[in-house]
Amino acid sequence: MECKDVSAEILYDVLHDVEYRKKWDTNVIETFDIGKLTVNADIGYYAWKCPKPLKNRDVITLRSWLPMGKDYIIMNYSVKHAKYPPKKDLVRAVSIQTGYLIQGGGPSSCTLVYLAQVDPRGSLPKWVVNKSSQFLAPKAMKKMYKACVKYPDWKKKHNPQHKPWLYPEQSTLPTISLSEVSVQHADSLENIDESCVAETKDDRGEVSDEDSVN
């Protein structure tokens, strides 16, 4: 996605800022950081809404990030943490490899490359997978772009100097040992059967991108 009027620095901040995500990401149910491994790696939790009658999903990931001159990279994959087992009312999804590459294009433009290799679990029917590929991912990126445009004004009013992803000394997260987590393999999770979900007329239509950030 080509982002005009948005610098690479702003997009990088938006992707990191958990408090701002709660404002612009209308699919989020709950998201928070669990702890840090190093100055540029942490463990986090994210739960999101799925279209009914599908069950909502959550994931625990090990995320790492790195500024590279004018470019930035953020990557994550799923891990298990004893204090955050799968919940009964949510399907635990698996991020095999997910992330963002932000390429700076100047003082007010950048390019975003989004990679998502995710096992949503749940024996989803093909039409759900197709819809996600065709509509939901592009919609999410458009929503992210709109959030970036509004971020500078929002951040001025919400702890503007607090950016622990840039300034590690600001982080108050507890330190987690790598021995406390392990890679989350999909085949070790319960498989919820959702293959009987029927497609409706609404599901066949295009997804609106009129969502805005409050």
Buried (B, 14 or more C-beta within 10 A) or exposed (E): BEBEEBBBBBBBBBBBBEEBBEBBBEBBBEBEBBBBBEEBBBBBBBBBEBBEEBEBBBBBBBBBBEBEEBBBBBBBBBBBBEEBEBEEEBBBBBBBEBBBBBBBBEEEBBBBEBEBEBBBBBEBBEEBEEBBEEBBEBBBBBBBBBBBBBBBEBBEEEEEEEBBBEEEEEBEBEEBEEEBBEEBEBEEBEEBEBEEBEEEEEBEEEBEBEBEBE
